[in-house]
Amino acid sequence: MINILLLFILIPSLCFSQDSDRFAFELKGNSFTGIGNNFVADGTKTFTGFGAGFTGTFYKNFGLGIEFNKGYSDVSDVSVFGDLHSPQLTLFDIYALYRYDVNQKLSFEGNIGGGFSQLKSYSNYRIEKFTEGGNTFFLGGKALYSVTKNKSLVLVAGPRFYFMSTFTEMNDPEIQKYYSKATLLNFSLGLRLCF
């Protein structure tokens, strides 16, 4: 609790000291593809959707960000995913970032973080949606290309690897791992408004 309070005291003092591109709001299109041996990779098609986020760069190109992402898919294998349809993936992420400026137009950004995930599906046999919640850890990168001279509008694209753990309990440890752990490859393309 004291650390969080300290963070809220220090951030404003660091924020009002440097560049005009210190804060940014981002809108993007997303795809999430399950990779490896897990229920998302074997049971669903690629999720496509949208995302929105806010970043702040505070000290020597280090910063923090928050993001909301939503993806929609279809079931590819009922024997793996169950007799469900229209799965939806929701992610809420908090992360640290580092930006490296190559020149006035081009930058690269690395990010690492975690968050909360929810996988919601529909059933023809029950009114309630089938929902699984869990945690995520991720690593990613972005290329940033400034569309305007003052860096107020930036084209952003990049990959991210999500390692998702859902709260699933089963008797067989191998089956539990298959249904509770998933790796997703995310690719996003969007615009960032800097101010």
C-alpha positions as CSV (number, residue, x, y, z in Angstrom):
1,M,0.0,0.0,0.0
2,I,2.8,2.4,0.9
3,N,4.5,1.6,-2.5
4,I,1.4,2.4,-4.4
5,L,1.0,5.7,-2.5
6,L,4.6,6.5,-3.2
7,L,4.1,5.8,-6.9
8,F,1.2,8.2,-7.1
9,I,3.3,10.9,-5.4
10,L,6.3,10.5,-7.6
11,I,4.6,10.1,-11.0
12,P,3.2,13.7,-11.1
13,S,6.5,15.2,-10.2
14,L,8.2,13.3,-13.0
15,C,5.4,14.0,-15.5
16,F,5.6,17.7,-16.0
17,S,9.3,18.1,-16.8
18,Q,10.0,17.1,-20.4
19,D,8.6,16.2,-23.9
20,S,5.3,16.8,-25.5
21,D,5.0,13.1,-26.4
22,R,5.1,12.0,-22.8
23,F,1.5,10.8,-22.7
24,A,-0.4,8.9,-25.4
25,F,-3.8,7.4,-26.1
26,E,-3.8,4.4,-28.5
27,L,-6.5,2.7,-30.6
28,K,-5.7,-0.5,-32.5
29,G,-6.9,-3.6,-34.3
30,N,-5.8,-6.9,-32.8
31,S,-5.4,-10.6,-33.6
32,F,-4.8,-13.3,-31.1
33,T,-3.7,-16.8,-32.3
34,G,-3.3,-19.7,-29.9
35,I,0.1,-21.5,-30.4
36,G,1.4,-24.7,-28.9
37,N,-0.5,-27.6,-27.4
38,N,-3.4,-26.2,-25.5
39,F,-7.2,-25.8,-25.7
40,V,-7.2,-22.3,-27.3
41,A,-4.7,-23.3,-30.0
42,D,-6.6,-26.6,-30.8
43,G,-10.2,-25.5,-30.1
44,T,-10.6,-22.0,-31.5
45,K,-9.8,-20.0,-34.6
46,T,-7.9,-16.7,-34.5
47,F,-9.5,-14.0,-32.3
48,T,-9.8,-10.6,-34.0
49,G,-10.9,-7.5,-32.3
50,F,-9.9,-4.1,-31.0
51,G,-7.9,-2.5,-28.2
52,A,-7.4,0.8,-26.5
53,G,-4.7,2.0,-24.1
54,F,-3.0,4.8,-22.4
55,T,0.8,5.2,-21.8
56,G,3.0,7.6,-20.0
57,T,6.8,7.9,-20.4
58,F,8.3,9.2,-17.2
59,Y,12.1,8.8,-16.9
60,K,14.7,8.4,-19.7
61,N,12.2,6.7,-22.1
62,F,10.9,4.3,-19.4
63,G,7.2,4.3,-18.8
64,L,4.0,2.6,-17.8
65,G,0.9,1.6,-19.7
66,I,-2.6,0.2,-19.3
67,E,-4.6,-1.5,-22.0
68,F,-8.0,-3.0,-22.7
69,N,-8.3,-5.6,-25.5
70,K,-11.3,-7.5,-26.8
71,G,-11.3,-10.4,-29.4
72,Y,-13.9,-12.5,-31.1
73,S,-13.6,-16.0,-32.5
74,D,-15.3,-19.2,-33.5
75,V,-14.8,-22.7,-32.2
76,S,-12.7,-24.9,-34.6
77,D,-13.0,-28.2,-32.7
78,V,-16.0,-29.0,-30.5
79,S,-14.3,-32.1,-29.2
80,V,-11.6,-29.9,-27.6
81,F,-13.5,-26.7,-26.7
82,G,-16.9,-28.2,-25.9
83,D,-20.3,-27.6,-27.4
84,L,-20.0,-23.9,-27.2
85,H,-19.9,-21.1,-29.7
86,S,-18.8,-17.5,-30.3
87,P,-15.9,-17.3,-27.8
88,Q,-14.8,-13.8,-26.7
89,L,-11.5,-12.9,-25.2
90,T,-11.2,-9.9,-22.9
91,L,-7.8,-8.7,-21.5
92,F,-6.9,-6.0,-19.1
93,D,-3.2,-5.3,-19.1
94,I,-0.8,-3.2,-17.0
95,Y,2.8,-3.0,-18.2
96,A,6.2,-1.3,-18.1
97,L,7.8,-0.1,-21.3
98,Y,11.1,1.2,-22.7
99,R,11.2,3.3,-25.9
100,Y,14.3,3.6,-28.1
101,D,14.3,6.5,-30.6
102,V,16.1,5.6,-33.8
103,N,15.5,9.0,-35.4
104,Q,12.8,11.8,-35.5
105,K,10.4,9.5,-37.2
106,L,11.1,5.9,-36.1
107,S,11.1,4.4,-32.6
108,F,10.9,0.9,-31.1
109,E,9.2,0.1,-27.8
110,G,9.6,-3.0,-25.6
111,N,7.0,-4.0,-23.0
112,I,6.5,-6.5,-20.3
113,G,3.6,-6.9,-18.0
114,G,0.6,-8.8,-16.7
115,G,-3.1,-8.6,-16.2
116,F,-6.4,-10.3,-16.1
117,S,-8.0,-12.4,-18.8
118,Q,-11.6,-13.6,-19.4
119,L,-12.7,-16.2,-21.9
120,K,-16.5,-16.1,-22.4
121,S,-18.5,-18.5,-24.6
122,Y,-22.1,-19.1,-25.4
123,S,-24.1,-22.4,-25.2
124,N,-27.3,-23.4,-26.9
125,Y,-28.3,-25.4,-23.8
126,R,-28.0,-22.9,-21.0
127,I,-28.9,-19.2,-20.6
128,E,-25.8,-18.3,-18.7
129,K,-22.6,-17.7,-20.6
130,F,-19.6,-20.1,-19.9
131,T,-16.9,-17.9,-18.4
132,E,-13.3,-18.7,-17.4
133,G,-11.1,-16.1,-15.7
134,G,-7.4,-16.0,-15.2
135,N,-4.1,-14.2,-15.2
136,T,-1.7,-13.3,-18.0
137,F,2.0,-12.5,-18.3
138,F,3.3,-11.0,-21.6
139,L,6.3,-9.8,-23.5
140,G,6.1,-7.7,-26.6
141,G,7.5,-5.0,-28.8
142,K,6.2,-2.3,-31.1
143,A,7.5,-0.2,-34.0
144,L,6.4,3.4,-33.9
145,Y,6.4,5.6,-37.0
146,S,5.5,9.3,-36.6
147,V,3.0,10.4,-39.3
148,T,3.3,14.1,-38.3
149,K,6.4,16.3,-37.8
150,N,5.6,17.1,-34.1
151,K,5.1,13.3,-33.3
152,S,1.5,14.0,-32.3
153,L,0.1,11.1,-34.5
154,V,2.1,7.9,-34.6
155,L,1.5,4.6,-36.5
156,V,2.0,1.7,-34.1
157,A,2.5,-2.1,-35.0
158,G,4.0,-5.0,-33.2
159,P,3.8,-8.5,-31.8
160,R,3.2,-9.7,-28.2
161,F,3.3,-13.1,-26.6
162,Y,0.6,-13.8,-23.9
163,F,1.0,-16.6,-21.4
164,M,-2.4,-17.2,-20.0
165,S,-3.4,-19.2,-16.9
166,T,-7.1,-19.8,-16.2
167,F,-8.5,-21.1,-13.0
168,T,-9.4,-24.6,-14.0
169,E,-9.4,-27.7,-11.7
170,M,-9.3,-31.2,-13.0
171,N,-8.2,-34.6,-11.6
172,D,-5.6,-35.4,-14.3
173,P,-2.6,-33.0,-14.1
174,E,-1.9,-33.3,-17.8
175,I,-5.5,-32.5,-18.8
176,Q,-5.6,-29.6,-16.3
177,K,-2.4,-28.1,-17.8
178,Y,-3.9,-28.5,-21.3
179,Y,-7.1,-26.6,-20.3
180,S,-5.6,-24.1,-17.8
181,K,-2.4,-22.8,-19.7
182,A,-2.4,-21.2,-23.1
183,T,0.1,-19.2,-25.2
184,L,-1.3,-16.6,-27.6
185,L,0.5,-14.7,-30.3
186,N,-0.9,-11.2,-30.6
187,F,-0.3,-8.8,-33.5
188,S,-1.7,-5.3,-33.3
189,L,-1.8,-2.3,-35.7
190,G,-3.1,1.1,-34.7
191,L,-2.7,4.8,-34.2
192,R,-1.3,6.6,-31.1
193,L,-2.3,10.2,-30.3
194,C,0.6,11.8,-28.3
195,F,0.2,14.9,-26.1
